[in-house]
Amino acid sequence: MFKSLFKGILFKVFDFIRPFIVIPFFIRTYGVDSYGIYVQIILLASLSFPIIDLGIGMGIQRYSHQLKNINDRLEVFKVQKLFIPVFLVAYLAIISNKSIRILLFGKFESLLLILATLTYIIFFSLNNTLQGVLRSDSKIGNLIKYRGLFAVFEAVILIFILQVHQKFDFIYVFTMALAQMLYFFFLNKEANGIGSRFHIDLNFTDKTKEFFGYSLYLIPSALIGWITSSSDRFFITGYFGAEQTGYYSAIAQYAGYMNLIVFPFTFVFFKDYGRLYDENFKKFLRFYLKTFFLCVVFSLSYFIAFYFFSTTIYEYYIGLEIRPEFYTLLFWFLISFLLINISSFLSTYMLVSKNTKLMLFAVLVGALANFILNCFFLKNYTYVHAAYYWAFSVGFQIIVMGSIVVRNILKFEKNIIR
């Protein structure tokens, strides 16, 4: 088990390259206000990803045995090809509103920045889908290799841009998009070109309909989850300005790497969870609870260690000012990310058990709580309160999810006894 976990950890280690090498250069070169806009571009990509992905990246892992045939996969992927033009039209229509453009891009707003962001979003989303395909095919080793090449290449060219171009604009974002294009080339090649094959018609088999009956519920779940985890940045920008968003996001960025702890478990074991759930529920439950316990222990260890070394990390390495509200924000961020790790494991159970409808309900509850608190109360206080609201919302979501999971386990146990 630990060998498999190591592969998952290694994959996510490459995600550290940008925040630990590039972002400190970014903040020192472009400033905290530019970082606030950069964060919103990344959040916009995170929001768009589940829409373009259509739940395929995760769904194809759960249905890996039913979708082994390349023709079955092409039929699933043609839905994505049909949908991308719809997304492009919708994105351009929304972005045509000047108020939205100013909210997203601030003083950096330009047609080239909008196009650069759109290019980045498309390839970022396609790459996440293709990663799901490689995980479904158990090509973890190759996926780690390509992820490493992408991370190093991206870091090198972004640092180069920071050195020669001392102004944050579309050039930096286009450079990010270029790295994603290169990553797409390698992933698509390893996935037998499934990301670039075009087979467009409106005929779908029952197998495809069943697949999307599962995967499409992942879209609103991911979007609503985004409200819980990311929408507060836009409220902070609207109420307090981009600089406060940049400071808030910089602290959250690094405290949030606690979430990398849960990733190796879901990255490596999701396919095993699904197989065991279908074949032997008791064996699945023992394995699931064992990995859940390990995740919580590692998360608590991260909480303590990161808080202890926080001044060294933020002030001396990243170059971030230690303001009076710094430790309050950090403490509540660490609580939030600990709760998010627990929520992620509960979500994994619901995905494996194919309870995507109930998962959508649980995520909706947490998102509504966070949105209401930020929308109606944040402007009357300080931006620090957004961290409190985040922790409360995730905790509320866990209570709902936990009750659903426990109910499912008890129901499954009764069926076994019968």
Secondary structure as GFF3:
##gff-version 3
##sequence-region A 1 418
A	DSSP	alpha_helix	2	13	.	.	.	ID=ss1
A	DSSP	three_ten_helix	14	16	.	.	.	ID=ss2
A	DSSP	alpha_helix	17	17	.	.	.	ID=ss3
A	DSSP	pi_helix	18	22	.	.	.	ID=ss4
A	DSSP	alpha_helix	23	30	.	.	.	ID=ss5
A	DSSP	alpha_helix	32	53	.	.	.	ID=ss6
A	DSSP	alpha_helix	56	62	.	.	.	ID=ss7
A	DSSP	alpha_helix	70	95	.	.	.	ID=ss8
A	DSSP	alpha_helix	98	105	.	.	.	ID=ss9
A	DSSP	three_ten_helix	106	108	.	.	.	ID=ss10
A	DSSP	alpha_helix	111	136	.	.	.	ID=ss11
A	DSSP	alpha_helix	140	164	.	.	.	ID=ss12
A	DSSP	alpha_helix	170	190	.	.	.	ID=ss13
A	DSSP	alpha_helix	206	215	.	.	.	ID=ss14
A	DSSP	alpha_helix	218	240	.	.	.	ID=ss15
A	DSSP	alpha_helix	242	255	.	.	.	ID=ss16
A	DSSP	three_ten_helix	256	261	.	.	.	ID=ss17
A	DSSP	alpha_helix	262	279	.	.	.	ID=ss18
A	DSSP	alpha_helix	281	308	.	.	.	ID=ss19
A	DSSP	alpha_helix	310	311	.	.	.	ID=ss20
A	DSSP	pi_helix	312	318	.	.	.	ID=ss21
A	DSSP	alpha_helix	326	352	.	.	.	ID=ss22
A	DSSP	alpha_helix	356	376	.	.	.	ID=ss23
A	DSSP	three_ten_helix	378	380	.	.	.	ID=ss24
A	DSSP	alpha_helix	385	417	.	.	.	ID=ss25
###
